Amino acid sequence: MADQNGKLAALMEESGFSHKALARAVVAAAARAGKDIKCDHTYVSRWLKGAIPRGDLPHYVADALSRKVARSLTLDDIGMGAASTAAVQPDVGLDFTDRPDDAAKTVADLWRADLAESELLVKAKPDSVAWHEASVRFLVAPPDAQLTRSGTRAVGLADVEMLRSTADMFARLDGQFGGGHARRALIQYLHSDVRPMLDGQYSDDVGRRLHNAVAEALLIAGWMTYDSGIHGAAQRYFIQALRMAQAAGDRLLGSSILSAMSHQATFVGNYREAATLARAASMGPAASLTPTLAAQFRAMEARALARLGDARGCDLALAEAERQLSLRTPDSDPPWIAYFDEVELAAEFGHCFRDLGRSVEATERGAGSIVGDGFNNRSDFFATMVQAESYIAQGEIGRGFEIALTALQLGETLKSARCVQYVREFQGRVTPAMRRAAEFGDFTERAHGFRLWQQAS
């Protein structure tokens, strides 16, 4: 038998609703939405025993109770959150919606379904059409109207700064320990703390800052979900981050989100879509594009072109990325792109030349791609593993294996599906001749002691 709905019982007691009075209020809420429904006291009795009504009924219950207690109540507040999870559509989050309010509802559905480990999100694959449609909508959509809201909870700049600081903390955890370390905690925070902010009361200025901060938080959620190997859900977070950036009027942030989409598309093998998304990123801000962002976008294009085997296109994109980065100044960029510097660009050179089969250039240009400060462990792991692959491709297997062991040591603190995939790719580049070498036996004996090697095997 279903569990008793204590939340609903407490709200009925607070509001003074009898069973019959709540039923009438629910019918009235449905009528306001243009629906003619049947509801009487027996329905309410079943809900209190734990039954979850179907269709839109839970929303009408929440509306009726919200009006009575004079505050906004969610389906979770009334003990019917499972109804929203069950009602999640397979395409939730793939649409770049027309209105910011619709985007707020969409992300709430995403967060709830994610926390419930909805099978449709866990098993979903990226949708190429959704990438295309979202990028085009972002490029051509007119600015949104004012974001002023008159909800019951007042939201101010202090709330926005709290959200930014919290998101920054999760970004640091992501880089240091991998997306799988604290991803669920971020989604829980967004679900429990940020959704009420979006439903709150705020001016247009605060609303734009709020949507900007939510876009950044969703971008981090997208990266952490992508790093965890949950690619369909990650794509949806990126699309909704793009929609929030559009509401905030932040073209630079929106373009950076398109670049993140490109990064994911390359990883999952959609190379042509990845190159297109990187080019769209460059188009988004028009004249306001900064040197560092231009460099990062061209580097993402180069990654995709390298995977396609387009050496000339890749070389041109890398050369332009290097030129643009040389033009950066301390005050030319938004703070969230400060991470992309000469070290990051060196890592991109290493990846591209490895993928083009130019292993000597990969080791030369990628040599300066490792920070080693303990705060960028995942990036250092990627760069080190690329160096290892490039050395074994040159025939320097002893050196390559030693560098791979260094990478595996870095990976001991990382919970990252991407890192596991890098190890698998390294394993796939070890030829039968290399396996017969004495160095390989010693290497594998030591490698088996590392967690990422065990997961990849």
C-alpha positions in Angstrom: 0.0 0.0 0.0 1.2 3.5 -0.7 2.6 5.6 2.1 0.5 8.2 3.8 0.8 11.7 2.3 1.8 13.6 5.5 2.8 16.7 3.5 -0.7 17.0 2.0 -2.3 16.4 5.4 -0.2 19.1 7.1 -1.1 21.6 4.3 -4.8 20.9 4.6 -4.6 21.4 8.4 -2.7 24.7 7.8 -5.2 25.9 5.2 -8.3 24.8 7.0 -9.4 22.8 4.0 -11.9 20.0 4.6 -11.9 17.1 2.2 -14.9 18.6 0.4 -13.5 22.1 0.4 -10.2 21.0 -1.1 -12.1 19.1 -3.8 -14.1 22.2 -4.7 -10.9 24.3 -4.8 -9.3 21.8 -7.1 -12.2 21.9 -9.5 -12.0 25.7 -9.5 -8.3 25.6 -10.2 -8.9 23.4 -13.2 -11.6 25.7 -14.4 -9.2 28.6 -14.3 -7.0 26.5 -16.6 -9.9 25.9 -19.0 -10.5 22.3 -17.9 -13.7 20.7 -16.7 -12.9 17.9 -14.2 -14.6 15.7 -11.7 -13.2 15.7 -8.1 -14.9 15.0 -4.8 -14.0 14.2 -1.2 -13.3 10.6 -2.0 -10.5 11.7 -4.3 -8.9 13.7 -1.4 -9.2 10.6 0.9 -7.2 8.5 -1.6 -4.6 11.3 -2.0 -4.1 11.4 1.8 -3.5 7.6 1.7 -0.7 8.1 -0.8 -2.4 7.8 -4.1 -1.0 10.0 -6.9 -3.6 11.5 -9.2 -3.0 11.3 -12.9 -2.6 13.9 -15.6 -2.7 17.6 -14.5 -4.6 17.0 -11.3 -1.5 17.3 -9.1 -0.9 20.8 -10.5 -4.5 21.8 -9.8 -4.1 20.6 -6.2 -0.9 22.6 -5.8 -2.6 25.7 -7.3 -5.6 25.4 -4.9 -3.4 25.0 -1.8 -1.0 27.8 -2.9 -3.9 30.2 -3.1 -5.2 29.2 0.3 -1.8 29.4 2.1 -0.6 32.5 0.1 2.7 31.0 -1.1 3.9 29.1 -4.1 3.9 25.3 -3.5 5.6 22.7 -5.7 4.4 19.2 -6.4 7.1 18.0 -3.9 5.7 20.4 -1.3 2.3 18.7 -1.5 3.8 15.2 -1.5 3.1 14.5 -5.2 6.6 15.0 -6.7 6.5 11.5 -8.2 3.6 12.6 -10.4 5.9 15.0 -12.2 8.6 12.4 -12.6 6.2 9.9 -14.1 4.8 12.6 -16.5 8.2 13.6 -17.8 8.2 13.4 -21.6 11.0 11.6 -23.6 12.0 14.9 -25.3 12.1 17.0 -22.1 14.9 19.6 -22.2 15.6 19.2 -25.9 13.5 22.3 -26.9 14.8 25.8 -26.9 11.5 27.2 -25.6 9.8 30.5 -26.6 9.4 31.9 -23.1 11.7 32.1 -20.1 8.8 30.8 -17.9 8.6 27.6 -20.0 12.4 27.2 -19.6 12.0 27.4 -15.8 9.4 24.7 -15.9 11.6 22.6 -18.2 14.6 22.7 -15.9 12.5 21.9 -12.9 11.2 18.7 -14.7 14.8 17.9 -15.7 16.1 18.2 -12.1 13.3 16.2 -10.7 13.7 13.4 -13.3 17.5 13.4 -12.9 17.2 13.0 -9.1 14.7 10.2 -9.6 17.3 8.5 -12.0 14.7 8.5 -14.7 15.5 5.8 -17.2 14.7 8.1 -20.1 17.5 10.5 -19.0 20.0 7.8 -18.0 19.8 5.9 -21.3 19.1 8.8 -23.7 21.6 9.5 -26.5 22.4 13.0 -27.8 20.0 14.2 -30.5 21.8 15.9 -33.4 18.6 17.7 -34.5 18.3 19.3 -31.0 21.9 20.6 -31.3 21.1 22.2 -34.6 17.7 23.7 -33.6 19.0 25.1 -30.3 22.0 26.8 -32.0 19.9 28.3 -34.7 17.2 29.5 -32.3 19.9 31.2 -30.1 21.5 32.9 -33.1 18.2 34.4 -34.5 15.9 34.7 -31.4 14.9 38.3 -30.5 15.7 39.5 -27.0 13.2 38.4 -24.3 10.7 40.8 -22.8 11.2 42.0 -19.2 11.8 39.3 -16.6 9.9 41.0 -13.8 8.0 38.6 -11.6 5.5 39.0 -8.8 6.0 35.7 -6.9 5.7 35.4 -3.1 9.4 35.1 -2.2 11.5 38.2 -2.7 14.7 37.5 -4.6 17.6 40.1 -4.5 21.2 40.5 -5.7 22.4 38.7 -2.5 20.5 35.6 -3.6 22.1 35.8 -7.0 25.6 36.1 -5.6 25.0 33.1 -3.3 24.0 31.1 -6.3 27.1 32.1 -8.2 29.4 31.3 -5.3 27.8 27.9 -4.9 28.1 27.1 -8.6 31.8 28.2 -8.5 32.4 25.7 -5.7 30.9 22.9 -7.7 33.0 23.9 -10.7 36.2 23.6 -8.6 35.1 20.2 -7.4 34.4 19.1 -10.9 37.9 20.1 -12.1 39.6 18.5 -9.1 37.7 15.3 -8.6 35.6 14.8 -11.8 32.0 15.2 -12.6 30.9 12.0 -10.8 32.1 13.3 -7.5 29.4 15.9 -6.6 27.1 16.0 -9.6 24.0 14.7 -7.8 24.6 17.3 -5.0 24.6 20.1 -7.6 21.3 18.8 -9.1 19.8 18.6 -5.6 20.8 22.2 -4.8 19.4 23.4 -8.1 16.1 21.5 -7.5 15.6 22.6 -3.9 17.1 26.1 -3.8 17.2 27.5 -7.3 13.8 26.6 -8.6 12.0 28.7 -5.8 14.2 31.6 -6.9 13.0 31.4 -10.5 9.4 31.4 -9.2 10.1 34.3 -6.9 9.5 38.1 -6.9 12.2 40.2 -8.6 12.8 43.2 -10.8 13.8 43.0 -14.4 17.5 43.7 -13.5 17.6 41.1 -10.8 15.7 38.7 -13.1 18.4 39.0 -15.8 21.2 38.5 -13.3 19.4 35.5 -11.8 18.9 33.9 -15.2 22.5 34.6 -16.0 23.6 32.8 -12.8 21.3 29.9 -13.5 22.7 29.6 -17.0 26.2 29.3 -15.6 25.0 26.7 -13.0 23.3 24.7 -15.7 26.5 24.9 -17.8 28.4 23.4 -14.9 25.7 20.7 -14.5 26.0 19.9 -18.2 29.8 19.5 -17.9 29.5 17.3 -14.8 26.8 15.2 -16.4 28.8 14.9 -19.6 31.9 13.9 -17.6 29.8 11.3 -15.9 28.9 9.7 -19.2 25.2 10.6 -19.1 25.2 12.2 -22.5 21.5 12.6 -23.2 20.9 14.5 -20.0 24.1 16.5 -20.4 22.9 17.7 -23.8 19.6 18.8 -22.3 21.4 20.8 -19.5 23.5 22.6 -22.1 20.4 23.5 -24.2 18.5 24.8 -21.2 21.7 26.8 -20.1 21.7 28.3 -23.6 18.0 29.3 -23.1 18.7 30.9 -19.8 21.6 32.8 -21.3 19.3 34.1 -24.0 16.8 35.3 -21.3 19.7 37.1 -19.5 20.8 38.7 -22.8 24.3 37.3 -22.4 25.5 36.5 -25.9 29.1 35.7 -24.7 27.9 33.1 -22.2 25.5 31.6 -24.7 28.3 31.2 -27.2 30.5 29.5 -24.6 27.7 27.1 -24.0 27.6 26.3 -27.8 31.3 25.6 -27.5 30.6 23.2 -24.7 28.1 21.5 -26.9 30.8 21.2 -29.6 33.2 19.6 -27.1 30.6 17.0 -26.2 29.6 16.3 -29.8 33.3 15.6 -30.7 33.6 13.2 -27.7 30.5 11.2 -28.7 31.6 11.0 -32.4 29.4 13.7 -34.0 32.3 15.5 -35.6 30.6 17.5 -38.3 27.9 18.7 -35.8 30.8 19.6 -33.4 32.5 21.8 -36.1 29.3 23.5 -36.9 28.5 24.2 -33.2 32.0 25.7 -32.7 31.5 28.0 -35.7 28.0 29.0 -34.4 29.7 29.9 -31.1 31.9 32.4 -33.0 28.9 33.9 -34.7 26.8 34.4 -31.6 28.4 37.5 -29.9 29.2 39.2 -33.2 31.4 42.3 -32.5 31.6 41.7 -28.8 33.6 38.4 -29.2 36.7 38.6 -27.0 40.2 37.3 -28.0 40.2 34.5 -25.5 36.7 33.3 -26.4 37.6 33.5 -30.1 40.7 31.3 -29.4 38.7 28.8 -27.4 36.0 28.5 -30.1 38.6 28.0 -32.9 40.3 25.3 -30.7 37.0 23.4 -30.4 36.6 23.6 -34.2 40.1 22.3 -34.6 39.4 19.3 -32.4 36.4 18.3 -34.5 38.3 18.8 -37.8 41.2 16.7 -36.5 38.8 13.9 -35.8 37.5 14.3 -39.3 41.1 14.0 -40.7 40.9 17.6 -42.1 44.6 18.5 -41.4 44.6 21.7 -43.3 41.4 23.0 -41.7 42.7 22.0 -38.3 46.0 23.8 -38.8 44.2 26.9 -39.9 41.9 26.9 -36.8 44.8 26.2 -34.4 46.8 29.0 -36.0 43.9 31.5 -35.6 43.4 30.3 -32.0 47.0 31.0 -31.2 46.8 34.4 -32.9 43.7 35.4 -31.0 45.0 34.3 -27.6 48.1 36.5 -28.1 45.7 39.5 -28.3 44.1 38.9 -24.9 44.4 41.5 -22.1 43.7 41.1 -18.4 40.4 43.0 -18.6 39.2 41.8 -22.0 37.3 38.7 -20.9 34.5 37.6 -18.6 35.8 35.8 -15.5 34.5 32.4 -16.4 36.8 32.1 -19.4 39.9 32.9 -17.5 40.9 29.2 -17.3 41.6 29.2 -21.1 45.2 30.2 -21.4 48.5 29.1 -23.1 48.5 25.9 -21.1 44.9 25.0 -22.2 45.8 25.8 -25.8 48.8 23.6 -25.6 46.6 20.7 -24.6 44.3 21.4 -27.6 47.4 21.2 -29.9 48.4 17.9 -28.3 44.9 16.4 -28.8 44.6 17.6 -32.4 48.1 16.4 -33.5 47.6 13.1 -31.8 44.3 12.6 -33.7 46.0 13.6 -37.0 48.7 11.0 -36.4 51.4 13.6 -36.0 52.8 12.2 -32.8 56.1 14.2 -32.7 54.2 17.5 -33.0 51.8 16.3 -30.3 54.6 15.7 -27.8 56.3 19.0 -28.8 53.3 21.3 -28.7 51.5 19.5 -25.9 54.6 19.4 -23.6 53.4 22.6 -21.8 49.9 21.4 -21.2 50.2 20.2 -17.7 49.5 22.5 -14.7 50.3 20.2 -11.8 48.8 22.4 -9.2 46.4 19.8 -7.8 43.3 21.8 -8.6 43.1 20.8 -12.3 43.6 17.1 -11.9 41.3 16.0 -14.7 42.8 18.4 -17.3 46.3 17.3 -16.3 45.1 13.7 -16.6 43.9 14.2 -20.1 47.0 16.1 -21.2 49.3 13.5 -19.7 47.5 10.6 -21.3 47.7 12.3 -24.7 51.4 12.7 -24.2 51.7 9.0 -23.3 49.8 7.9 -26.4 51.9 10.2 -28.6 55.2 8.7 -27.3 54.1 5.1 -27.8 53.0 6.1 -31.4 56.6 7.2 -32.0 58.0 3.9 -30.8 59.2 5.3 -27.4 57.1 2.7 -25.5 59.1 2.8 -22.3 58.7 6.6 -22.0 55.1 6.4 -23.0 54.3 3.7 -20.4 56.0 5.7 -17.7 54.0 8.8 -18.6 50.8 6.7 -18.6 51.5 5.6 -15.1 51.8 9.2 -14.1 48.4 9.9 -15.6 46.9 6.9 -13.8 48.3 8.2 -10.5 46.6 11.6 -11.2 43.4 9.7 -11.9 43.2 8.1 -8.5 41.0 10.9 -7.1 38.9 11.3 -10.3 35.3 10.0 -10.8 35.0 10.5 -14.5 33.6 8.4 -17.4 35.7 10.5 -19.8 38.9 9.6 -18.0 37.9 5.9 -18.2 37.4 6.4 -22.0 40.8 8.0 -22.3 42.4 4.9 -20.7 40.4 2.6 -23.1 41.7 4.6 -26.0 45.2 4.3 -24.7 44.8 0.5 -24.3 43.5 0.4 -27.9 46.7 2.1 -29.2 48.9 -0.5 -27.7 49.8 -2.8 -30.6 50.5 -6.6 -30.5 54.2 -5.8 -31.0 54.2 -3.5 -28.0 52.5 -6.1 -25.9 55.4 -8.5 -26.6 58.0 -6.0 -25.3 59.4 -6.5 -21.8 58.4 -2.9 -20.9 54.7 -3.8 -21.4 54.7 -6.6 -18.8 56.2 -4.3 -16.1 53.8 -1.5 -17.1 50.6 -3.6 -16.9 51.6 -5.1 -13.5 51.9 -1.6 -12.1 48.8 -0.3 -14.0 46.5 -2.9 -12.6 46.9 -1.2 -9.2 45.1 1.9 -10.4 41.4 2.4 -10.3 40.9 3.9 -13.8 42.8 1.1 -15.4 40.7 -1.5 -13.6 37.5 0.3 -14.7 38.7 0.6 -18.4 39.5 -3.1 -18.4 
